[in-house]
Amino acid sequence: MAAKAPSLSKALTSGFLTCTICLERLRRPKILPCLHSYCQECLRKLAGGRKELQCPECRERVALPQGGVGALRTNFFINGLLDLVRPTGEAEPTCSLCPLIGQETGRPAVSRCLDCADDMCRDCASGHRCSRLTHLHRVVAMEDYLSGEHDEEIRKRQALQCKEHPGEELRFFCTPCTVVLCRECRLGAHLQHPCLSLAEAAQARRPVIVELLAGVEETVQVIRAGRASLEREAAQLQVREASIRDAVEQACSRAVQRLLAQQEEVLAQLADYGKERQKACQALCSDLEFQEQVASSTVAFAQKVLSLGREVEIVSLEQVICERLRHLQGFSWEPLATRLPCLEVDAEIEGSGPCLFHLEFREESPTGVPEGPQEETTKGAKKKTNLPEGPQEAATKGAKKETCLPCLEVNAEIPTGVPEGPQEETTKGAKKETRAKKKRRKQQQQEQPVPGTPLLTPKPLFLCSFCVKIPSDQKCPLVTGLCPFGSGELLVADKQNQNLKRFSLQGEFKGTVPVPSGVAPVSVATVGSKVAFTAGSCLYLLNGEGGLVWQKALGQGQASHAVVGLGGDRMAVCVAGQLEVYDLEGRLLEKIVPEGSGERCLVFLANHKDGFVGSDWYRRSVILFTRTGQLVAECSEEQLGECQPGAVCADATGIIYVVLRELNKVVAFSPRGKEVGAFLSAKNSINRPRVVTVAGKRRFAVALSNGTIHIFRIRYQEDVRNDNAAFFTKNPKGCNS
């Protein structure tokens, strides 16, 4: 993490020189081991005669030295910055030399000597420049001095005086004693000691602070990542809890009255667990946020000292800064071990059958702490690793524990009678297959059709073609969205002309749906009698006449957001790899997170039977997933001809159509994601297709880049696959569906 060096002007104008106890400018600042500075008097009042005090900002306890607060280390770095701050609310500066030579007092100062630190009137400034002793002094205009123009130069001219030898500047650093010396001190008790100049000493100690600073910056990054992971885990727990709650309620509505008591028990158990884990996550997240703030403030102070401090200040603060950075570098925490509930629901129960719900907490891979590249986490084992010092080692903090997310399993078949114990073996018939085996066998049966089962192959029949340009258009149309509208119409989103246009399936212009001024619609969908569309990072809902019902700001993360309607009262919009579902009132109902959503970017989206189909531009694939986010199938980049997938849609039979703009094709896939073949190509006058949709009775619409829309009718041919050969059975009328 490369932080930008702070500037001197920003340090003078910000709250860096303000005491957080009295909220006034620091007076006689004292620095604590945690690198926080306060006024000496404020610390004396805070200590109240005790032998220790607690830092008001980081709450770290500090033992006071023998002399009390006055014996604490003085912050010479802040003292040097305070010398540059001009007092506010006072009278204009007057000449400080006139009273010394018997002139009248109160004459306004127009200049200042940076070497003598004297304010002078015009006559004294002229004489100051002509004197043999001061003619080389740097005299500047008072206006420039007060404006801060010469702060950097003044900062370089500042010199720290020796307390034991007034008038002598501190110039040396005694290596064995680790103290700064003036010339007289150097010739005294430290004459035989090896000494360095302040510049050499500061240069030698700067890399130590820089190395420790880099380690603490990595610690801050790890803390921030851990806190973000905890927040994601808490959100995931909320989503899973909501889904399990819905499943329990739906199952209970179909069950007999005697099972309602068990329903309440399971829901109460789930709610109590969710509240407990949420509370624990929030508490740990709050602690991590606080530690992040403490570490960040320490890093900021160390950076200011390294960037703005003089050599003597760096040397004087090096020990306390290094101690603090080492303390923060060793920070670690133990993340929560969250066991998430899993539920099994039996749909049919007779007599005194088994329990309807089976709630369990399944262990999954640990979350919350980033792992090193060569670390392996053993299930159930607790590990705790400190931040490694080497730059090549992974920065892993805290303990790694197995995390369990709530899972819901619904059983469709339940045997009668009393459930058997875990150690008993059934004597009725053969042993049953596990649910996982049944699920895998069912998927294999679906993916591998039985010989002789017909698969539909879509074929296009051209009907008409028309251009979406209308007389009021000022620019060439750019169709970015297309969807069915009412009965026998299409709604076209023209981003270039900022319009929503209505056309019949025969190409007749029916009018426009007004959109807010200056808004260019991208993706569009109908929701009942209303119209939803996205533009930029906003989601809009219009009524039938084009009046704005509401608009929502969407999260950043992708340039455009696809929207689809869900029935007549909901809509789903793509936001950063997941779907957000809203109702007609603009309320966020749920978030659908497809598997692997952290590595996905869904640019195009469409409804597909009981789920969705989307174009993933990160993985260059097309994915099919359910309403709960479970991945059904994925069409890889190889199946798409090594091309970036474009717009997608699906017909009533579940066949998926994908635009491959680079190849001037629209290809078809089966409902299980198997490639069927090209549906449209250049032979069908397809040139740079953009968006597609299915409307009316098997009407397929494709919009091209030049603003033309082609309408085709979908004909289905049965592809009968036998063990020995494959042949086509064609309908003579071309309409076999």
C-alpha positions, 0 to 999 in steps of 0.5 A: 500500500503506497501512501502519498506523502503529506504536505506541509501546508496540509499539516498546518491547516488540518487538525493535526496541530489541534489537541483532541482533549481541549480542541485548541491548538497544542500548547507544550505538546507531549507525545505518548508511546502510542504516538498521540500528542496532547497539551501538557496541561490537558494530560496533567488534568487527565492523569489526576495525580495517578501514576498512569493514564489512558490515551483518549483516542486508542485507550492504551494505558501509559505508565507515567515516568518519575517526574509525572506528565512533565517528564514525558517526551516533548514532541519537537516535531509538532513544536517546529510546526507550531512555530510556523502558525501565525496567530489569528484574531490579533492586531497587525504586527508592529516593528520590533526594532523601533523601540530598541533605537528610541523610535516611536512604537506601534509602527506597522511592520512591512517586512520580516527577517527570516534569520533574526525572526524580527518584524520591521517597518520600512526604515528599519528593513532598509537599514537592516539590509545595509548593515555589515552584520545583517546585509546577507540576512533573508528579508521578505515582505510581511504579506508574503510571510503571513500568507505562508509563502515562505513556510518551507524556507522557514522550516529549513532554517529552524534550529533546535537549541541545546538546553544545557548550552544556550545559543548552541544548536544541536548538531550531533548524535551520540550512537552509544547514548542515543542522544542529540548533542551540541558542539559543547556537549560533543567536546565534553562527556561524549568526547570519546564516544562515536558520534554522527552528524544529525543528517547521517544519523537520520539517514541511517535510521530512516530505513528502519522506520520505513521497513516497519511502516510497510509492515503495518501498512500490510497489517491495515490491509489485512484488517480491512480485508478481514472486516470486509469478509466478515460483513460479506459473511453476515450478509450471506447469513441474512440471505440464507436465513431468509431463504430457509425461512421461506422454505420452512413456511412453504413446507409448513403450509402443506403439512398437517396441523400437528407439525406446526409446533415443530415449525415454530421450534425450528424457526425460533432456533434459526432466528436465535442462532442468526441473531447471535451470530449477527451480534457476534459478527457486528462486535468483531467487525466493530473491533476490527474497524477500531483497530484499523483506525488506530493503525491508520492514524499511526501510519499517518503520523509516521509518514508525516514525521518521515516526510516533514520532520527534520533530522533531529525530530526523526532521531528523537522520535525514532525509538517511540515510533518503532516501538509503536509500529512493532506493537501494531505489526503484531496485531492479530485476531481470531475470526468467528467460527460460524456454523450455518443451518442446513434444513431438510424438509419432508413433503409427505408424512403419514401416521407418526412418521419422521420429523418434517425438518432436519436442521443442521450446520454444515462446515465449509471452507473458512472465510474472513481471513486471507490465506497465504499461498502455501498454507493449508487449513485443516478442518476443525483445527485452529491456527493463529499466524502472526504477520511475517516480516519478509516482503515475500511472505503472505500476510495472514492474520488471525486464526483460521476456522471452519465456517458453516453457512446455512443450507436448506434441504427439502425432501420430496419423499418421506417414508411412513413409520417412525424414523430409524436411529443412526446406528440401525439398518433398515430391513424393509427392501433394499437400501436407499440411495443417498439424496446426493446420488439421486440428484447426480443420477437425475442430472445425468439422465437429463444431460444424456437423453434416452435413445429415441427422445426428440430434441427440438432444433429451432429454424428461422423463417423470415417475416419482415424487416424495418428500421427504428429511425423516426422523423424526430431522431437527430442521430442514427439509432443505437438499439441497446434494449429490446423487449415485448410490449403488450400484445404484438408489440416491441419496445425498443431502447434507443440510447443515441436518441434517448427514446423508448420506441414502440413498434408492432411486429410488422414494423409499424411505429406506434409511438414512444414512451416518454423518459426523463429529460437527458436520460439515455435508456440502455436495458428495458423490460416490461413489468405488468403495465409498467416499464423498467429501464436502466441508464448509467447506474440508475434503475427507473420505473415508468407507468403506462403513460411514461410518468416516472414512478421512482428511480433507484441508484445502483451500485458501481462495478459495471458500465451497464446494468441489464434488467428483466421483468419477473411476472407482473410485480417484480424486476431483477437487475444485474449489479456487480455479479449478482441480481437485485430484485425490486417490487413495484414500490421500489423495495429491495426484496432479495439479492440472488447471488449466482455461484462464483459471483465474485468472479462474474460480470453479467452484462446481458440477462434474460428469463429462462423457465424457472431461472435466468440466463446471462452473459458473463463478460469476465469468464466469457461464458453464458451461465444458466442459474436458478432463482436461488443462484444455483448454477445449472449449466455454463456454456464455455468460451470454446462453445461460443467460438472463442468470442465474447457473448452478447445479448441472450434470450430464451423461448417458451421451450427453454432454448437459449439464443446467444448473440456472437457479434464478432461472428455475425451469428446467433447460436442456439443452446438446449435448456441444459446448455448443450450446443444446438447450432447456429440459428442466424448467420450472415446468410440471414442478412445478419450484420453486427447483431446487438440485442435479441428477444422472443415476442408473441407467438414464436416471433424472434426479433434481432436488432442490428447495429445500423438500427434495423430490426429483423423479425423471424418466426421460430420453427422447430424440428425434432432431432431424434437420436437413436443408438445407431443413427440420428435423423430429422423428422420434418413437419411438412408445414414447417411448424412442428412445435 
